Amino acid sequence: MTLSRREFTIAAAVLVLGAGCGTASRSSGPKSTARTLQVGQSLPPVSLDPARSGGESALYVGAAYDPLIYRAPDGTYQPRLATSWRYTDKGNTAFELTLRQGVTFSDGTPLTAAAVKANIDYFRQAAGQAAAFLAPITQVEVAGDRTVRLGLSAPHPQLPALFSQDFFAGNLISPAAIAQPAKLAAQTFGAGPYTLASEETVANDHYTYVRNPAYWNAGDQHYDKIVIRVLPNENTALAALKTGQADVIAGSYAIVGGAKSAGLQVASTPNVVFGLQLNDRTGKLSQPLGKQQVRQALNFSVDRQKITTALLGEYGVPTEQLAASGQDGYNDTAFYTYDKARARRLLAEAGYPDGFRLPVLIPSTPAFFKDIVQAVAADLREVGVTLEITAKEPAAAVMELSKYPASSLGWGVLPPYFMGRGLWLRDAIGMNPFHSADDVLQDLDAKAAAADESSRAELDRRIVRRVTELGWFLPVCLSPVFFLHRDTVNLGAVPGKPLPSLSSWRPGS
């Protein structure tokens, strides 16, 4: 089973939205104690089942489920439930995992190779974030209690990332619980440091976790209890943080100033690309977009630095590409500079000297999508291009992408292998509603998927460069994801890297 466009896009977009927006007010609960970690999160989990979760569920799932491979704060992959892993061929179609000895799930079931097979089979048939990326795995061999060998129908160079906490597929579930999947939505059956205390949990309000007595690494259990509260209104969440009723909250740029002025800590990483998607690349609905000159002209028309500074201050990073500095695929050289004269010249050469009208679909919430698209619209008007903006409820907007030639862009930066399958390859399931295809891009992707790590780095850069030159997207800025916290908590954040998962958080000095 593969993900639908809606499921794939929302899974990624939830990470983009971070704290989100809302007007509801909640009680902040009791003050934190030395051994209790209080966390504020804007959204409740869609499910506590890792196989059916999206980005909004990461904190809730991460407290109870250990991954096979751990993506550390510095970006390296480190042993967790698997002690080692490797590709056993030269084309990235055979992969082997060796499991840690002596691990049991919270219900007492032992971790074995058969348990891993049961998890892969379950994740593949579930409708969660990881299902599509597991599709190339056609064979799961149980080679003894601790060894799992995977055979793939197509090269997959990112299995270590896929089996990390970032994509959920490595968050192993007890096979005894998989046999009763209805329980997984509201209970936890992982091999992680904590378990959900159902008697101290109220769905959609707060979720309480206590130490897992069976955890294999007791030295990594830094709290007696973790309470994650759903605080949709980020001003309410900030008030809880200021008064000590929360230790860490997810937040947006809107409350960063208030947090800093109160002496609180700010952890951020600019890894979410916002802008426009120019989806109709053959001119089916908007004839001008069928010309590469026009798409490039739109990119030359936008003052990215001005927009980024106005909307995100010191925390935003202007960008023309779907990659971030220090991450896979990033190109150091620029392609689009702000050049209105060049944009007008390209439009004239393409046959549109007076510009044209371009319908754009955006989600009605959060407000940042509207802000960024309106800022782009102001620049495009100066070269004669008028955006006709339609806002729809987020889920509906995702389902109606094929009815509009352009839409808003809001995507967390991932390795090009994953972004290609969600954004720009012919059969991308996320954000390629017209199934645009480019032979050069398809060929580069095939080569990168089968390449070793050293060779893939340059191929990834060429992929991102090709996407940029095609003008299929109009990126504007990298927006941060924020965690705001008191100095009683050390998140272990590393500058320029994705923010650490909850299992990296420690009591502060």
C-alpha positions as CSV (number, residue, x, y, z in Angstrom):
1,M,0.0,0.0,0.0
2,T,1.2,3.5,-0.8
3,L,0.4,6.8,0.8
4,S,-2.2,9.0,-0.8
5,R,-1.2,12.6,-1.7
6,R,-3.2,13.9,1.2
7,E,-1.5,11.5,3.8
8,F,2.0,12.1,2.4
9,T,1.6,15.9,2.2
10,I,0.0,16.3,5.6
11,A,2.7,14.1,7.2
12,A,5.4,16.5,5.9
13,A,3.4,19.6,6.4
14,V,2.8,19.0,10.1
15,L,6.5,19.3,10.6
16,V,6.3,22.5,8.6
17,L,3.6,24.0,10.8
18,G,5.4,23.3,14.0
19,A,3.4,24.9,16.8
20,G,0.6,26.0,14.5
21,C,-2.1,28.5,15.3
22,G,-5.2,28.4,17.4
23,T,-7.5,30.2,19.7
24,A,-8.5,27.6,22.3
25,S,-7.1,28.0,25.8
26,R,-6.1,25.1,28.1
27,S,-5.1,24.8,31.7
28,S,-1.3,24.5,31.9
29,G,-1.4,21.9,34.7
30,P,0.8,21.6,37.7
31,K,4.3,23.0,37.9
32,S,7.2,20.8,36.9
33,T,9.2,19.0,39.5
34,A,12.9,18.2,39.2
35,R,12.2,14.8,37.7
36,T,9.1,15.7,35.6
37,L,9.4,17.1,32.2
38,Q,6.5,19.3,31.1
39,V,6.2,19.8,27.3
40,G,3.7,22.0,25.4
41,Q,2.7,20.9,21.9
42,S,0.2,22.6,19.6
43,L,-1.4,19.5,18.1
44,P,-2.6,16.2,19.6
45,P,-1.4,13.0,17.9
46,V,-3.4,11.6,15.1
47,S,-2.5,8.2,16.5
48,L,0.0,6.8,18.9
49,D,0.5,4.0,16.4
50,P,3.9,4.7,14.8
51,A,2.7,3.0,11.6
52,R,-0.2,5.4,11.3
53,S,1.4,8.6,12.6
54,G,2.6,11.8,11.0
55,G,4.9,14.6,12.0
56,E,2.5,16.0,14.6
57,S,2.9,12.7,16.6
58,A,6.7,12.6,16.7
59,L,7.0,13.7,20.4
60,Y,4.3,11.5,21.6
61,V,5.6,8.4,19.7
62,G,9.3,9.2,20.4
63,A,8.8,9.0,24.2
64,A,7.8,5.3,24.0
65,Y,9.3,3.9,20.9
66,D,13.0,3.4,20.3
67,P,14.2,3.3,16.6
68,L,16.4,0.7,15.1
69,I,18.8,3.5,14.1
70,Y,19.1,6.8,15.9
71,R,19.6,10.1,14.1
72,A,21.8,12.0,16.7
73,P,21.6,15.8,17.1
74,D,24.8,16.2,15.0
75,G,23.2,14.4,12.1
76,T,25.1,11.1,12.4
77,Y,23.3,7.8,12.5
78,Q,24.1,5.8,15.7
79,P,23.1,2.3,17.0
80,R,19.9,1.9,19.0
81,L,17.8,-1.2,18.7
82,A,20.2,-2.2,15.8
83,T,23.9,-2.3,16.7
84,S,25.1,-2.4,13.1
85,W,23.7,-2.1,9.6
86,R,25.1,-2.2,6.1
87,Y,24.3,-2.5,2.4
88,T,25.6,-5.9,1.2
89,D,25.7,-5.1,-2.5
90,K,27.0,-2.2,-4.6
91,G,23.6,-1.1,-5.9
92,N,21.7,-0.4,-2.7
93,T,19.2,-3.3,-3.2
94,A,20.4,-5.5,-0.3
95,F,20.6,-4.4,3.4
96,E,21.4,-6.2,6.6
97,L,20.6,-5.2,10.2
98,T,22.1,-6.8,13.4
99,L,19.9,-6.4,16.5
100,R,20.8,-5.6,20.1
101,Q,20.7,-8.5,22.5
102,G,18.6,-8.6,25.6
103,V,16.0,-6.1,24.6
104,T,12.3,-6.5,25.4
105,F,9.3,-4.5,24.6
106,S,7.3,-2.8,27.4
107,D,4.9,-5.8,27.3
108,G,7.7,-8.3,27.9
109,T,7.9,-9.6,24.3
110,P,11.6,-10.0,23.2
111,L,13.1,-8.1,20.3
112,T,14.0,-10.6,17.6
113,A,14.5,-10.6,13.9
114,A,11.0,-12.0,13.5
115,A,9.7,-9.0,15.4
116,V,11.4,-6.7,12.8
117,K,9.8,-8.6,10.0
118,A,6.4,-8.3,11.6
119,N,7.0,-4.6,11.9
120,I,8.0,-4.1,8.3
121,D,5.0,-6.1,7.1
122,Y,2.7,-4.1,9.4
123,F,4.1,-0.7,8.4
124,R,3.8,-1.5,4.7
125,Q,0.1,-2.3,4.9
126,A,-0.7,0.6,7.2
127,A,-1.5,4.1,5.8
128,G,1.3,6.0,7.6
129,Q,4.1,8.2,6.7
130,A,6.6,5.4,6.1
131,A,4.6,3.1,3.9
132,A,5.5,4.5,0.5
133,F,9.2,4.5,1.3
134,L,9.1,0.8,2.4
135,A,7.5,-0.2,-0.9
136,P,10.8,-1.2,-2.6
137,I,11.4,-3.9,0.1
138,T,10.2,-7.1,-1.4
139,Q,11.9,-9.6,0.8
140,V,12.5,-9.7,4.6
141,E,14.7,-12.7,5.6
142,V,15.0,-13.7,9.2
143,A,18.5,-15.0,9.4
144,G,18.6,-16.1,13.1
145,D,17.3,-14.3,16.1
146,R,19.4,-11.1,15.6
147,T,20.0,-10.7,11.9
148,V,17.5,-9.3,9.3
149,R,18.3,-9.2,5.6
150,L,16.3,-7.1,3.2
151,G,15.9,-7.5,-0.5
152,L,14.7,-4.6,-2.6
153,S,13.1,-4.3,-6.0
154,A,14.8,-0.9,-6.7
155,P,17.8,0.9,-5.2
156,H,17.1,2.7,-1.9
157,P,20.1,4.6,-0.6
158,Q,18.3,6.0,2.5
159,L,17.4,3.0,4.6
160,P,19.4,4.2,7.6
161,A,17.4,7.4,7.6
162,L,14.1,5.5,7.0
163,F,14.8,3.2,10.0
164,S,15.5,6.2,12.2
165,Q,13.0,8.1,14.4
166,D,12.5,10.7,11.6
167,F,10.4,8.4,9.4
168,F,8.8,6.3,12.1
169,A,9.6,3.0,10.3
170,G,12.3,2.2,12.8
171,N,10.1,2.7,15.8
172,L,9.5,-0.9,16.5
173,I,6.2,-2.2,18.0
174,S,5.8,-5.3,20.0
175,P,4.6,-8.1,17.6
176,A,2.1,-9.2,20.3
177,A,0.5,-5.7,20.0
178,I,0.7,-5.8,16.2
179,A,-1.6,-8.8,16.4
180,Q,-4.2,-6.5,18.1
181,P,-3.7,-3.3,16.1
182,A,-6.8,-1.5,17.5
183,K,-4.9,-1.1,20.8
184,L,-2.1,0.9,19.2
185,A,-4.0,4.1,18.6
186,A,-4.3,5.0,22.3
187,Q,-1.7,2.9,24.1
188,T,2.1,2.3,23.6
189,F,3.9,-1.0,23.1
190,G,7.4,0.0,22.3
191,A,11.0,-0.7,23.5
192,G,11.6,2.9,24.3
193,P,12.5,4.6,27.6
194,Y,8.9,5.5,28.6
195,T,5.4,4.1,28.4
196,L,2.1,5.9,28.3
197,A,0.3,6.0,31.6
198,S,-3.3,5.7,30.4
199,E,-4.8,6.5,33.8
200,E,-3.0,9.8,33.8
201,T,-3.8,10.7,30.2
202,V,-6.8,12.5,28.7
203,A,-6.9,12.3,24.9
204,N,-6.4,15.6,23.1
205,D,-5.5,17.4,26.4
206,H,-2.5,15.8,28.0
207,Y,-0.4,12.6,27.7
208,T,1.6,11.3,30.6
209,Y,4.6,8.9,30.2
210,V,6.4,7.1,33.0
211,R,9.6,5.1,33.0
212,N,9.6,1.8,31.2
213,P,11.0,-0.7,33.8
214,A,12.1,-3.0,31.0
215,Y,14.1,-0.4,29.1
216,W,17.5,-1.8,27.9
217,N,19.4,1.4,28.8
218,A,18.3,2.7,32.2
219,G,21.0,5.3,32.2
220,D,19.2,7.1,29.3
221,Q,16.0,7.6,31.3
222,H,16.5,11.2,32.5
223,Y,13.0,11.8,33.9
224,D,10.6,10.0,36.1
225,K,7.7,11.3,34.2
226,I,7.0,13.3,31.0
227,V,3.8,15.1,30.4
228,I,3.0,16.5,26.9
229,R,0.1,19.0,27.0
230,V,-1.9,20.1,24.0
231,L,-1.7,23.9,23.9
232,P,-3.2,25.1,20.6
233,N,-2.7,28.8,21.4
234,E,1.0,29.5,21.4
235,N,0.5,32.6,23.6
236,T,-1.0,30.4,26.3
237,A,1.9,28.0,25.8
238,L,4.4,30.9,26.2
239,A,2.7,32.0,29.4
240,A,3.0,28.4,30.7
241,L,6.7,28.4,29.8
242,K,7.3,31.8,31.5
243,T,5.6,30.7,34.8
244,G,7.4,27.3,35.0
245,Q,4.3,25.3,34.2
246,A,6.1,24.1,31.1
247,D,9.7,23.3,30.4
248,V,9.7,23.1,26.6
249,I,7.2,24.3,24.0
250,A,7.0,24.2,20.3
251,G,6.6,27.7,18.9
252,S,6.7,30.0,15.9
253,Y,8.5,33.2,15.1
254,A,5.5,35.1,16.5
255,I,6.4,34.4,20.1
256,V,10.2,34.1,19.9
257,G,10.7,37.8,20.9
258,G,8.5,37.3,23.9
259,A,10.5,34.2,24.9
260,K,13.8,36.0,24.6
261,S,12.7,39.0,26.5
262,A,11.7,36.7,29.3
263,G,15.2,35.2,29.4
264,L,14.1,31.9,27.9
265,Q,16.1,29.8,25.5
266,V,15.5,29.5,21.8
267,A,16.5,26.5,19.7
268,S,15.8,26.7,16.0
269,T,16.9,25.3,12.7
270,P,16.0,26.8,9.3
271,N,14.8,23.7,7.5
272,V,11.4,24.4,6.1
273,V,11.1,25.8,2.6
274,F,8.3,28.2,1.9
275,G,7.3,29.8,-1.5
276,L,5.3,28.7,-4.5
277,Q,4.9,25.5,-6.4
278,L,4.6,26.0,-10.2
279,N,2.8,22.7,-10.7
280,D,1.4,23.1,-14.2
281,R,4.7,22.6,-16.1
282,T,3.1,21.6,-19.4
283,G,0.7,24.6,-19.6
284,K,-2.5,22.5,-19.2
285,L,-4.3,25.1,-17.1
286,S,-1.9,28.1,-17.4
287,Q,-0.3,28.2,-20.8
288,P,2.6,30.5,-19.7
289,L,3.8,28.0,-17.1
290,G,4.5,25.5,-19.8
291,K,7.6,27.5,-20.8
292,Q,10.8,27.2,-18.7
293,Q,11.6,30.9,-19.6
294,V,8.4,32.0,-17.8
295,R,9.1,29.9,-14.7
296,Q,12.6,31.2,-14.5
297,A,11.3,34.8,-15.0
298,L,9.1,34.4,-12.0
299,N,12.1,33.2,-9.9
300,F,14.1,36.2,-11.0
301,S,11.2,38.5,-10.0
302,V,11.3,37.8,-6.3
303,D,13.3,39.8,-3.7
304,R,13.9,36.8,-1.4
305,Q,16.1,38.8,1.1
306,K,13.4,41.5,1.5
307,I,10.6,39.0,2.1
308,T,12.6,36.8,4.4
309,T,13.7,39.7,6.6
310,A,10.1,41.1,6.7
311,L,8.5,37.9,7.7
312,L,11.1,36.0,9.7
313,G,13.7,38.6,10.9
314,E,17.0,37.2,11.9
315,Y,15.8,33.6,11.9
316,G,14.9,33.2,8.2
317,V,17.3,32.3,5.4
318,P,16.6,33.3,1.8
319,T,16.7,30.4,-0.6
320,E,16.2,29.6,-4.3
321,Q,16.6,25.8,-3.8
322,L,14.9,23.0,-2.0
323,A,17.9,22.2,0.1
324,A,19.6,23.7,3.2
325,S,23.2,24.5,3.8
326,G,25.0,21.6,5.3
327,Q,22.4,19.0,4.2
328,D,22.3,16.6,1.2
329,G,22.0,18.3,-2.2
330,Y,22.8,21.8,-1.2
331,N,24.5,24.0,-3.9
332,D,26.8,26.8,-2.8
333,T,26.4,28.7,-6.1
334,A,23.4,30.9,-6.8
335,F,21.2,30.6,-9.9
336,Y,18.5,33.3,-9.4
337,T,19.4,36.8,-8.3
338,Y,16.7,39.4,-7.9
339,D,16.6,41.0,-11.4
340,K,13.3,42.5,-12.6
341,A,14.8,43.6,-15.9
342,R,15.9,40.1,-16.7
343,A,12.5,38.7,-15.6
344,R,10.7,41.1,-18.0
345,R,13.1,40.2,-20.8
346,L,12.4,36.5,-20.3
347,L,8.7,37.0,-20.2
348,A,8.9,39.0,-23.5
349,E,11.0,36.3,-25.2
350,A,8.4,33.7,-24.1
351,G,5.6,35.8,-25.7
352,Y,4.2,37.4,-22.5
353,P,5.6,41.0,-22.5
354,D,2.5,42.2,-20.6
355,G,2.5,39.4,-18.1
356,F,-0.4,37.1,-17.3
357,R,-2.8,36.0,-14.5
358,L,-1.9,33.0,-12.4
359,P,-4.4,31.2,-10.1
360,V,-2.8,30.0,-6.9
361,L,-4.2,27.7,-4.2
362,I,-3.2,28.1,-0.6
363,P,-4.4,26.5,2.7
364,S,-6.5,28.8,4.8
365,T,-4.3,28.1,7.9
366,P,-1.8,28.9,9.2
367,A,-1.6,32.5,8.3
368,F,2.1,32.3,7.2
369,F,1.1,30.6,3.9
370,K,-1.0,33.7,3.0
371,D,1.7,36.1,4.2
372,I,4.4,34.5,2.0
373,V,2.2,34.2,-1.1
374,Q,1.0,37.8,-0.8
375,A,4.6,39.0,-0.5
376,V,5.5,37.0,-3.6
377,A,2.4,38.4,-5.4
378,A,3.6,42.0,-4.7
379,D,6.9,41.4,-6.4
380,L,5.3,39.6,-9.4
381,R,2.9,42.4,-10.0
382,E,5.9,44.6,-10.8
383,V,6.7,42.4,-13.8
384,G,3.0,42.2,-14.9
385,V,2.1,38.8,-13.3
386,T,-1.0,38.9,-11.2
387,L,-1.6,36.1,-8.7
388,E,-5.3,35.1,-8.1
389,I,-5.2,33.6,-4.7
390,T,-7.8,31.1,-3.5
391,A,-7.7,29.8,0.1
392,K,-9.2,26.5,1.2
393,E,-9.3,24.4,4.3
394,P,-5.9,22.6,4.5
395,A,-7.1,19.0,3.8
396,A,-9.3,20.2,0.9
397,A,-6.4,22.3,-0.5
398,V,-4.2,19.2,-0.7
399,M,-6.9,17.2,-2.6
400,E,-7.5,20.0,-5.1
401,L,-4.0,20.6,-6.3
402,S,-4.7,19.4,-9.8
403,K,-7.4,22.1,-10.3
404,Y,-4.9,25.0,-9.9
405,P,-1.7,25.6,-11.9
406,A,0.2,26.9,-8.8
407,S,0.0,26.4,-5.1
408,S,1.8,27.4,-1.9
409,L,5.0,25.6,-1.0
410,G,5.7,24.5,2.6
411,W,8.1,21.5,2.8
412,G,10.6,20.3,5.3
413,V,14.0,19.7,3.8
414,L,14.8,16.0,3.3
415,P,17.5,14.1,1.4
416,P,16.8,14.4,-2.4
417,Y,15.8,10.7,-2.6
418,F,12.8,11.4,-0.4
419,M,12.0,14.8,-1.8
420,G,12.0,13.4,-5.3
421,R,9.4,10.8,-4.4
422,G,7.2,13.4,-2.8
423,L,7.8,16.4,-5.0
424,W,9.3,16.1,-8.5
425,L,9.6,12.6,-10.0
426,R,7.1,11.5,-12.5
427,D,5.2,9.3,-10.1
428,A,5.8,11.5,-7.0
429,I,2.9,10.9,-4.6
430,G,3.1,14.2,-2.8
431,M,3.2,17.4,-4.8
432,N,3.4,16.6,-8.5
433,P,-0.3,16.6,-9.4
434,F,0.2,16.9,-13.2
435,H,2.9,14.2,-13.1
436,S,5.5,16.4,-14.7
437,A,8.6,14.5,-16.0
438,D,12.1,15.4,-16.9
439,D,14.4,12.8,-18.5
440,V,17.5,14.4,-17.1
441,L,16.1,14.5,-13.6
442,Q,14.8,10.9,-13.8
443,D,18.2,9.7,-14.9
444,L,20.1,11.6,-12.2
445,D,17.7,10.1,-9.6
446,A,18.3,6.6,-10.8
447,K,22.0,7.0,-10.7
448,A,21.9,8.6,-7.2
449,A,19.7,5.9,-5.8
450,A,22.2,3.2,-6.8
451,A,25.4,5.1,-5.9
452,D,27.5,4.8,-2.8
453,E,27.6,7.7,-0.3
454,S,30.7,9.4,-1.7
455,S,29.4,9.4,-5.3
456,R,25.8,10.2,-4.3
457,A,26.8,13.6,-2.8
458,E,27.6,15.2,-6.2
459,L,24.6,13.5,-7.8
460,D,22.3,14.9,-5.1
461,R,23.7,18.4,-5.8
462,R,23.1,18.0,-9.5
463,I,19.5,16.8,-8.8
464,V,18.7,19.9,-6.7
465,R,20.4,22.1,-9.3
466,R,18.4,20.6,-12.1
467,V,15.1,21.1,-10.2
468,T,16.1,24.7,-9.6
469,E,17.0,25.4,-13.3
470,L,13.7,23.8,-14.4
471,G,11.9,26.4,-12.3
472,W,9.3,23.9,-11.2
473,F,9.2,25.7,-7.8
474,L,9.7,29.2,-6.6
475,P,11.3,28.8,-3.2
476,V,11.6,32.0,-1.1
477,C,12.9,31.3,2.4
478,L,13.9,28.6,4.8
479,S,11.8,29.1,7.9
480,P,12.9,27.8,11.3
481,V,11.2,25.2,13.4
482,F,11.4,26.4,17.0
483,F,11.6,24.9,20.5
484,L,11.5,27.4,23.3
485,H,12.7,26.2,26.7
486,R,13.8,27.0,30.2
487,D,17.4,26.5,31.2
488,T,16.4,23.6,33.3
489,V,16.4,21.5,30.1
490,N,19.3,20.9,27.7
491,L,17.9,20.0,24.3
492,G,21.4,19.1,22.9
493,A,20.7,21.2,19.7
494,V,23.5,21.5,17.2
495,P,23.6,24.6,15.0
496,G,22.5,24.0,11.4
497,K,21.2,20.5,12.1
498,P,17.6,19.4,12.6
499,L,16.3,19.9,16.1
500,P,16.9,16.9,18.4
501,S,14.1,14.4,19.3
502,L,12.8,14.2,22.8
503,S,15.1,11.3,23.7
504,S,18.1,13.7,23.4
505,W,16.7,16.1,26.0
506,R,18.4,16.2,29.4
507,P,18.0,18.1,32.6
508,G,19.9,21.4,32.4
509,S,22.7,22.4,34.8
